[in-house]
Amino acid sequence: MHLARIAASACALALATAGTVVALAPTSSAAAGSVYSVAPYVDLSNGQEGLLDTAITGHHLKAYTAAFVLGEGCNQIWGDTLPIGADSFTDPEIARAKAEGASVIISSGGSSGLALAWTCSNQSSIDAGYQAIINDYGVTQLDFDIEGAAIADTAAAARQMQAMKDLKASNPGLQFSMTLPVLASGLTNDGVNILKAAKNAGIRIDVVNIMTMDYYAGTGTEMGQGSVAAAQATLAQMQSVDSGYTYANLGITPMIGKNDDGSTFTLADAQTVENFAVQHSVGRLAFWAITRDQACGSGGNSLPTCTEISQNQLAFTDAFVPYEGSTGGGGGGGTTSDFSLSVAPGSASAAQGGSASATVSTSVTSGSAESVSLSATGAPSGVSVAFSPTSVNSGGSSTLTATVGASVAAGSYPITVKGTASTGSHTATYTLTVTTSGGGGGGGGGGSLTNAGFETGSLSPWTCTGGSAVVSSPVHSGSHALQVTPSASSTGECDQTVTLSPNHAYTLTGWVQGPYAYIGVSGGASGSTWSNSSTWNKLTLAFTTGSSGTVTVYVHGWYGQANVDADDFTLG
């Protein structure tokens, strides 16, 4: 997780093949059991572990995820920053929680560490190391948090899936989750490749646990709806790899309170996520972290140990724990048929007399496929919306075509797309922006980007984080370009706020190169696009301003990745 700043040098427990610790509940094989439906993370390195005991004894928490075990060559250690060994702290803490009635998932990896398959290339040692965790802690579930550059290591991912296949063969009932970074638009390509690695190994991941946090899309991001959007998009990606996946194989893990990017996940957002989970029988709800689930003390300003919002102690735990009861403790997977509905792209522009199209996708979320009839409401007079085909079996898709009459007034129109089946209905919003027939982009005027090619040799009026700077090489054109520099624990980002014409369509373009290079807008409009290329490539983003016309244009690179270069922005 983004706030788990783990010091691997403060070594604790060697869990690897050479030896083990005093077993808390030794067992030769994991007992059969279902996925724990509520299992928030506990940072066993930040000095707030007493909150776990309070959550169990006073707030009915039944399961939690202990973070993190780290690979160190072909050995494993607890990533504990305290200057004490695991036998005197981590083991007793886990044993105490178990005695108080809570089950534990052991998590390996994290934002500042790696799971064993990423640090060891010997398959038998990897298998034995993970088996040691199962034996020493008597667990039936393992979690692997894969972030940063690790997620692109396909060889390590293949070793990981082979290990899980081997372990499942020798441990009946063993469950495992893969915790992966996500955007509101779903997994990255590397995340999808993790799913493909499982498919290639002949296994299905029990829980694909998505970190719905730190989108770096602006401080006004609605994090509850962002979690829902990410869940819907991720399930579609999962089912594109293996049609057997359902919401019972999905986990949702937000970061409670303030996030690293300045956005805030509120208690209202928690309710939004829980309502969605109940509706779709989501496999797991978690959050980062119980050891933050409290307001900061006087003068406190420390995201690793508190949420930096006003809240009662363990308020987020109280918000999520009821989901355990709503699922019967089993983590979803009911037999009632249901489906999801999405529209991509979610918005488009069309000139008067023209048309725009989008793909309406459906997927099975539980039970069996069923017939879904498609319809649309909210289109203005003079705009017709058609579907081809007009109905699909859930799992299928249809093409939406919006045809705009010559006299339709320019403006943005939200259109509700509805899918109706015998078991119920779902909707999605498609925003159609009508421009004048001479039109295109912004309807004219309203400001533009300054220093868009960085040819002044300075950043102004762009504002940047970290070590980002204007450089003379590499450049796309001219003599200067921008270099955005992420760190191991945070993104690098440069922003420029501009005032454009209100309620008009614009197109932002920019040339970028580097891993996970993003351009986007926030504030009075929201959207982003990205690429992952070692050579210059052009990114294009269409958006529509709100009533103020003011937006913030940004470019950023993801934490834990190399520099991102950007040049030659246009906005029109």
N, C-alpha and C positions, 0 to 999 in steps of 0.2 A: 504494500500500500504506500501511497505517496508520503505519508508522514512517519513511516517506520524507518527512522535513520539508524540502521543497525551497525554496530561495530563488531565485525567478525573477529578482530584481533583480541577482543575480550572473550577468549574462548571459555566454553563451559563444558558441555557434555559431548563426549565422543560416542556417537551412535553407530559407528560404521562397523565394518566387518571384523575389525581387530578386537572389539570388546563391547560390552554393554554395561549399563548401570543397574542398580538394584531395581528389579522389575516391580512396577506398580500393580500390574495385574497380568501376569504372564499367560500367554495362550499360544498354542501352536497354530491356530488359525482363527481368523476373525469370524465371530458369530454372525449369522444372517441378520440383517436389519435394514430398515428403510432409511432413506435420506432424512436427516434432521431438517425440519421445515423452518426453524428459526435458529441460527447459529452465528451471532455476531462475533467479530474478531476481538481478541484481547492481545494488546501489545505487552509481551512479557519482558519489556526492557525499559519502561518509562516511569517506574516508581508509583504507578496508580493502580496496581493490581488488586488492592483491597476493594475496589469497586466491583470486581468479579464476585467476590464473596457476598457482598451486599445484594447484587443482582440475583444471585441464586437463592439466598436465604430470605430476602424480603420482597423480591419482585418476580418470583416464579420462573426464572430462566432455567431451561432444561438442557440446553446444549450451547456450546461456544466453540470458537476456532482459535487455537493457541498459535501465536505467530512469534518468530519464525525459526524453523530449522534451516541451517545453511550448509550447502556443500562446500567442502574444503579439500580439493583433490578428490580422493576416493573415501574420505572421511566426512562426518557430519558433526556440526556443533550447534548449540543453541546460540542465537545471535543476541546475547544478553550484554547490555552495556554496563551492568553493575559489576563491580570488581569482586565477584564471588562466583564460585563454581555452581554448576547446575544441581548437584546433589544437595546443596544447602538452600536452594531457592526454587528453581523451576520445578524440579520433581515434587517437592512438598506442596507447592502451590497447586499443581495439577491433581495430586492425590487428595488435597483438601477439598477441591471443587468436586471431585468424584464422590467423596464421602458425604458431601452436602446434597448429592443427588443429580449432578449435572454430567452429561456425556461430553466428550471432547473430540474435536477433529484436530489433528496435527497438521499445520500448514508449513510448507517448505518454500523458500524463495523470497519474494517481496521485492520492493523497489530498489533495495540496496544489497540484495543478496541473490544467490542462485540455488536452485534445487540440485540434487546430486547428479542427475542425468546431464546437467549442464557443466559440471566441473570434473566429471569422471567419464572416461570413454570405455571402461571395462564393464560389459553388460552384467556379468555375474556379481561384480562388486556393487553395482547399482541395485540389482535385485536384493542382494543381502542387506544392503544399507536400509532400504525401505522396509524390508522384513523386520529389521531390528527395531524400527519405530513401532511397528504393529505389536511385536512381542513385548517390548519394554513398557508400553503404555496401554496395552490391551484394547486398542482402538479398532473400530470397524470401518473408519472413514479417514481418508487422507486428502489433503488439499495441496495444490501446487500453484503458487502465485507467480505467474511468468510475466515480466514487464521489461521495458526498455529494449536494449539490443537483443536480449535473450530470446524474445519472441520470434525473431527472424532466423534463429539457429535451427535449421531444419534437421541437421544430424542429431542434435541433442533431443529435439522433439521426437524423432524416430526411436531413439534409445528410451525415452520416457514411456512411449506407448508400448514398446516391447516389454518394459519392466512391468507396466500395469497388466498386460496380458498374462505375463508369467505369474504375477502375484494373485490375480483373480483365479488362476487355475489351482493354486495351492491354498487359497484363503476363501472358502465359500462365503458368499454374502458381502465380500469387500466392496465398498463404494469409493469412488474417487471423483474429485471435482478439479477442474482447471479454471483458475481465476485469471481473467484476461482484461486488458484495457479496452475501453469502448468509447465511441462517440455517440451522440444522439442518433446518428445515422447507422449505427451498428459497429460490428467488428472491423478492424483493419484487414487488409489482405493477408497479413502475416497471421492474424488471429484465425482467419478462415483456414489457413494452411495447417494450424494446429488441429482443427477438426478433421482435415483431410488426412493428417498423420494417423489419427485414431482409426479412421476408416480403412486406411491402407494396412494397419496392423490387425484389422478384423475385430475391433472393439468399438463400443459406443461409450462416450464420456457420460457418466451418471449425472453430473451437474456442470453445465457450462456457466460459470459464475462471472457475471459481467460487473466491472467497477464503474458504476454510473456516477462519475465524479470528475472534476477538473477537466471540463471540456475546453477551457480557454476560449470561450465564445462571448465573454463579457460578464461583468458583475450582475447584470440584470437577467441572466439566464434563469428560466423557470425549471428548477432542478427536479421537481416531482414529475412534471410532464416529460422532461428530458429522459428520466428513467424509464417511463412508459414507452416513449418512442424508441429508445435503445433496445428495450426488451422485445418489442414487436419486430424491429428490423433484424435483431440477432436471431430470433427464432426462424425467420425466413431464410437467413443465411445457413443456419444449422440444417434446415430441411432441404436446402439445395445440395448439401453434402450427403445427408442421410435422411430419407423421408420418414424414418421411424422416430425422429426426435419430436417431442411435444413440449409444452410449457412445464411439464413435470421434470424435464431435463434442464431447466433454466434456473439460475440463481440471480438475484439482484442485490448488489452491494453498493449503496451510496456512502459518501463520507458525510457524517452528520455535522450540522452547524456550518461554520465557515470552511470553505475549501481552499486549497493552495492558490487557486486562480482568482480568489476574491468573491466567487459566487457563494450562495448560502442555501443549504438544504435545511428546511424548516420542519417543525412538527406537522404543519399542514401538508408539506410534501411527503412526509412519512405516511400520513393517512391516505394520500393519493396512491402511493405505491402499494400500501397494504390492500386498499380497495381493489386495485388492479390484480394483485396476487390472488385474492379471494375469488374474483370473477373468473380467472383463468387457471386456477390450481397450480400456481407457480411452485417449482420444486423447493426453492430455498429463499428465505429473506435473511440478509445479514447487514452489517454496517461496520464501518471503521470509525470508532472502535469503542467498546465498553469503557476502556480506560481513558476516553475523552468525554464520556456522557455526563457532563457536568458543566455548570457555568464557571468562568474563571474567577479566581479570588480577587481581592482588591489589588488593583494595579497589574493583574495578570494579563498576559498577552502571549499565550503559548499554545499554538495549535496542536502540538503533540499530546497535551494533557488536558485540554478543555475545548469547548466548541466556540468560544468567543461570541456566544449569543446568550440572551436571557432565557434560562430554563431551570426547571427543577432537576435535582440530581436523578440520573437514570430515567429521564423523561422519554428518551427515544427507545430505551429498552421496554418501558411500559407501553409505548405505542406499537412495537412490533410483536411482543410476546403473545398477544391474543391470537395472532395468526396460527400459532401452534395448535390451539384448540379448534380453530376453524377448519383445519385440515385433518384433524384427528391424529396429529403427530406424524403423519406419514409423508407429508410434503407433496400433496397434490396427486394428480394422476387419476382423476375421476373418470367414469365411463361415459358420462353425458357428452354427446357430440357438440363441438363448438369450433369456430373458425376465427381467423383474424383477417383484417382488410387493410390495405395500404395503397397509396397512390404515389407514383414516382414518375417525373418530378412532382413535388407538392405544389409548385407554382410555375407559371409560364406567362409569356406575353404574346399577344396577337394584335396585329394592326386591324383597323376597321376594314371589313371585307375579307379578312384572312381567317386563319384557324390555328389551333394549337392542339397537341395531343399528349397523352400520358398513358402509363400502364397501370391498370388496377390489378393488384395481386392479392390472392387469397391463400391461406394455408390452414391445414388442419391443426388445431391446438389441443383437441382431446377427442376421443371416440373415433368415429369414422367420417369419411368424406360425405358431403351432402350437397344438394343443389342450392346454389346461391343466386338469387335474382338481383340485378344491378339497376339502380335508378339514381337520379340526381335532382336536387332542389336548390333554389337560391340563385339560379342564373338570371341575369337581367333580361328585360324584354329585348328581343333581337338577337339573343345568343341561344343557340340550340346545342344540346349535349346528347351525344349518341354513344352507345357501347357496341363493340363488336368482339365477341358475341354478347348478347344481352343477359345471359346467365352462364355460370360456370359451375363445375364441381369444385368444392373447396380444395385448394391445391393448384387450381388453374388460374389463368389470367385473362384479362380482356383489355382492348384498346379503347380508351376514352378519347373522343374527338369533340372539341368545342369549336363551333363555327360562329363567327362574329359578323353580324350584319353591318352594312356600310354606315348606318346612322346611329350605332350604339355609342353612347357617350364614353369618352376616355375616363379611365379610373380602374380601381382594383375591386374585384368582386369575389367574395368567398362562396364557393359552390360545395354543397354537402353531397358527397358520394355515399350511397347506402347500399349495403348488401343484406338481403333478407333470405333467411332459411327457415325451415320448419321449427328449429330450436331457438330462434331469436335473430337479432339483427346487429350489425356493427356499422359504424360510419367513419369516414375520413374526410378531411377538408382539402379541396383543390382551389388554389387562388389564381384566378385569371385576371391578368392586367391587360386592359384594352388601351392601345395607343392610337394616335391619329394616323391616318393612312400615309402621311408623309414621314412618319414617325420614327420609329426606333426608340432609342434609348431614353432619355430622361425627360422628354417634353420640353427641353430647353432650359438653359440657365441654371442658376442656383449654386454656383460655386464649383470648384474642381480641386484636384490634388495639387499641392505645391511640392516642388523638389521631387517629382515623381520618378526621375531617373537618377537622382542623387548626384547630379553633375555639379552641384555647388561645392562638393567635397566635404560637406558637413551633414549632420543628421537633421538639423532644424528644418521644418517644424515637427518632424517625427520625434516621438519620445520612445525610448527603448529601455529594456531591462538588461542587467548583467553587462557582459562585455561586448554587446552588439556595436558595430561601427561601420562607417563608410570606408570601403577599400578600393584600391586601384586594380586589383586582380583577385579573383576572376570577375569579368564583367560580361554582360550580354551585349551591350553596345555602349559607345561613348568611352569615357575614361574612368568612371566610378560606378560602383554598385554597393548594395547593402549586404552586410554579413551579419546574420542573426546567430547568436551563440547560446545554445541551451547549456545547462549544467547537468550533473548527475541526478539532481533532485528537483529541478524546476525547468519550465520551458523558457526559451528566449523569445522576446516579442517586441515589435515596434508598431506604434499606433500613430494615426493622424486623424483628428476630428475635423469634419467638413460639414458645412450647411448647404444642402441641395434643395431643389424644389420639392415641396411636400407632395405626397401621394403620387409620385411618378416612378416609372420603371427606369432603372439604370443597369449598366453592365460594367463590372470591374474586371480588368485583366491585369496580369502581371507575369513576368518571366521569373522562374525559380529553378533551383537545382539543389539537391540534397535530400536526406531521408526525412520523410514525413513533413514536407514543406506545405504549410497552410497559408492561404489568403482568405480574408473574409471581412464581414461587416458586423457590427453590433450596435446597440443603442436603439436608434430609431428604425432600424431594420436588422434582420438577423439572417446569417447564412455563411457558409464556408465551403471551400473545396480544397483538395490537396493532391499531391503527387509524391512519388518515392522514386526519384531518378537521379543518377549521377551526372546527367547532362542537362543543359538548359531546356526547359519546356514551358509552354504557355498555359496558364490557368485562366479560366473564364468563369465569372459568377454573375448571374442575373439576380437583381433584388428590387424591391419596391419600397420607397421611403414612406414613413408615416406622416402624421399631421405636422410635425415640427420640421421635417426634412433633414434633421441633423443625424449623422451617423459617424461611427468611428471605423476607419479602415485599418486593418491590421494584417501583419504577416508574422508567423511564428513557426518555430521548430520544436519538436517534442523533446521532453526531458530525457536524458540518457542517450541522446543521439548526437551525431556530428553536426557541424555548422550547416545552416541553410543560407544560400545566396539568393538575393532578389534584386530585380532591376526592371526598369521600363514599365511602370504602372500606367494605366489609363483608366479614366472614369468618365463615362458618357452615356 
